[in-house]
Amino acid sequence: MRNLLVIVLILGSFAALNAQPVEKGDKILNLGIGLGSTLYSGSYYKSTIPPVSASLEVVIKDDLFNDKGALGLGGYIGYTGFKSEYAWGNDYYGWKYTNIIIGPRGYLHYNFLDKLDTYTGLLIGYWISTNKEYGTIQSGYTAGSYGGVTWSWFAGGRYFFSDNFAGMLELGYGISYLNIGVALKF
């Protein structure tokens, strides 16, 4: 997957003769659903709520990199739920988890093609996780909540079908590895 992204970026750079970057003052809302969790893995974990996210970006500087680049700042919130379940004879027990990641994000844009907005950036935020035990037997472990400072690197692209509507794809390490959705520019 990473090799395919590199090939697309290299080929796109040859076609970038008249690319226009996003402009200062643009506000872009991303709404996405995630594929693949960065928080839990293994056969015992089952998704109860798929990773969903929303981010809002404001472009604060354009005319970078020969008028093909821009800088943006914004906020992000992501949410997902999982459960794990274990059986012991006819009895079972498990935990339900909810996770939220919230924080500011910084974006660096470089446009290879007229309708394709490519970007990378960092999120530095806070991760909140809660868990609750359920089942017919008790495990003896304590349920509760925890969290802490987290960060995420991401790279993505938005293909604009019109001036204000785009399809969005992001790779990174946030609430999910791959985020697919739509973007609205105001």
N, C-alpha and C positions, 0 to 999 in steps of 0.2 A: 504494500500500500504506500509506504514511504517512497519507494522508487518511482511509482506512478506519479505521485505528487511532484517530485523533482523533475521528471520528464515534462509534465504539463507546464511547470513554471519556466523551464528552459525554452520550450517551444513557444510559449506565450510571449517571452521576452523578444523573440525575433519578429513577432507580429505587432509589437507595441509602438507603431509609428505615430499614431494620432490619439493615444490614450489620454483620457481626461480623468484626473483624480476627483474624489469626492471634494466638495467645496466647504470652505469655512462657513460655519453656521448650520450645516445640515444636521438634522436630528434623525437617528436611525434606531428603530425598535426591532429587536430580534426576538422571535418566539420560536422555541424549538422543543423537540422531543429527542431524548438520548437513546443511543444504542450502546450497550456495554457499560457496566458500572465500574467506576474506579474505586468504589468503597467496599464492596463485598464480592467475593468469588468463591466458588466451590459448589459441590453438588447439594449441600444442605440448604443453601440460600435460594429463595424464590422471590421474584419481584412481585410486590403487591400494588405498587404505584410506579409506573415507568418514570425515569428521570425526565423532568420537564424544567425548562429554564426560560427566563426573560432577561433581556439586557437592553439598556438604553444608552446610546452614545451620542455625544455632541462633538462635531469636528471643530477643533479649536485653531488649527493652523493648516494651511494648504500651500501650494507652490514649492514643495520640497522635491528634491531629486529631479530636476529639469521639468517641473510642473506635473509630475506623475505621482507624487507622494503627498501624504497628509498625516496629521496627528489628531487623535481623538481621545476623549475621556468620557467615562460613563460608569454606570452601576450595573450589578449583576445579582440575580437571585436564582438559585436552583433548588429543586425539591425532589426527593425520591423516597420510596418505602420498600422495605424488604422484610421477610420473615425467615426464620430457620426452624425446622421441626425435627424432632428425634423421637423414635418409637422404642418402647420397652414392653414387649408382649402386646397386650391389648391397650396399653396406656401410651400416652405421648406427652411431650412437653416441648416448649420452644420459646422463641422471643420474636417480638415484632419491633422493627427498627424504623424510625423516621430520621431523615437527614436533610439539613438545609445548609447551603453555602451562600453567603451574602458578602458583597464587598465591591470596592471600586475596581475598574479595569482601565488600563491604558492601551491604546491602539496605535499601530504604525501601519499605514496603508501604502501600497504600491500598486498602481493599476496597469496591468499588462494589455488589456483590451478595452474597447469603449464601454461595453456593458458589464464587464467583470471587475468587481471591486475585491481585490485580495488584500489580506491584512494579517498581522500577527500581533501578539501583545501579552501582557501579564495581568493577572488578578492577584491582589493581596487582600484577603478577607478573613471571615470567621466561619468555622464549621461547627454546626450544632447538631448533635445526635442524641436521640432518646431511645430507650428500649423498654419493653414491657414483657414480662413473662406470662405465658398462657399454657393451658393444657390440663390433663387429669392428674398429673403428678408434678411435684415441685422439685426443681433441680438443686435448690440450695444456694444458687447464685443470686446476687442482688441485682435488681433492675434499677435503672436510673438514667441520668443524662450526663453528657460530657461534651467537650468541644475544645476548640482552640484556634489559634491563628493558622491559616492555611494559605497556600499560593497555588496558582495554576498558570501554566504557559498554554497558549492556544494559537492556532493558525486557521484561517478560514477564507471563505470566498462567498460573495453574494453576486448572483447573476440577475441583473435588472431586466425584467420583461417589459416594464414601462418606467417612466421617470420616478415613480413612487413605490413600486412593488417589485420584490426580488425573492428568489429562492436562496436559501442560506445553507451552508455546510461548514461545520467547524470540527477540527480535530484538536484534542488537547487533554489536559488532566484536570478536570473539574468535577462536575456531578456525573459526567459520563465521558467515555473516550471519543465518541462520535455524536455530534449534535446535528440534526436535520430539521429545517423549518422554513419560515418565511421572515422577510424583513420589510418593514414599512419605513419610507423616508418622508420626513416632514420638512 
